[in-house]
Amino acid sequence: MAVIPLTLTVSLCLVFTFIVFFLREYTRDRIRNRTQIWILIFSVIYNVIAVGFAIAGLMNPLLAAILMPINSLLTLSIVTSGMKRAFSV
């Protein structure tokens, strides 16, 4: 019965740890990228609609002042949900 040398065992453990770490970070990067894309899509849609209404004179300044912080809160909620998914992996 052959005995596995200690250096080989340690090396295999380090390789396995590296692979697990790499896969976890790769998954987190994909989730972060997906979150950034959702934020970009949301921001473009919001700005096209809001600026379009504002330029056309169809938006009350009070409504614009209310929508701006709501937009910021929605953006933060998208980031928070994306990061929860990224760090729960």
Solvent accessible surface area in square Angstrom, and as a share of the most:
residue,aa,sasa,rsa
1,M,239,1.07
2,A,95,0.74
3,V,133,0.76
4,I,113,0.57
5,P,79,0.49
6,L,138,0.69
7,T,106,0.61
8,L,86,0.43
9,T,57,0.33
10,V,74,0.43
11,S,52,0.34
12,L,104,0.52
13,C,76,0.45
14,L,116,0.57
15,V,83,0.48
16,F,137,0.57
17,T,83,0.48
18,F,133,0.56
19,I,83,0.42
20,V,56,0.32
21,F,114,0.48
22,F,114,0.48
23,L,99,0.49
24,R,101,0.37
25,E,48,0.22
26,Y,117,0.44
27,T,45,0.26
28,R,40,0.15
29,D,65,0.34
30,R,124,0.45
31,I,17,0.09
32,R,70,0.25
33,N,81,0.42
34,R,104,0.38
35,T,7,0.04
36,Q,114,0.51
37,I,99,0.50
38,W,143,0.50
39,I,39,0.20
40,L,114,0.57
41,I,74,0.38
42,F,52,0.21
43,S,31,0.20
44,V,80,0.46
45,I,95,0.48
46,Y,42,0.16
47,N,72,0.37
48,V,100,0.58
49,I,93,0.47
50,A,14,0.11
51,V,78,0.45
52,G,38,0.37
53,F,95,0.40
54,A,58,0.45
55,I,141,0.72
56,A,66,0.51
57,G,61,0.59
58,L,130,0.65
59,M,32,0.14
60,N,88,0.45
61,P,108,0.68
62,L,118,0.59
63,L,82,0.41
64,A,31,0.24
65,A,57,0.44
66,I,87,0.44
67,L,51,0.25
68,M,125,0.56
69,P,72,0.45
70,I,77,0.39
71,N,30,0.15
72,S,61,0.39
73,L,116,0.58
74,L,84,0.42
75,T,33,0.19
76,L,109,0.54
77,S,57,0.37
78,I,43,0.22
79,V,53,0.30
80,T,68,0.40
81,S,50,0.33
82,G,0,0.00
83,M,56,0.25
84,K,140,0.59
85,R,115,0.42
86,A,0,0.00
87,F,118,0.49
88,S,93,0.60
89,V,77,0.44
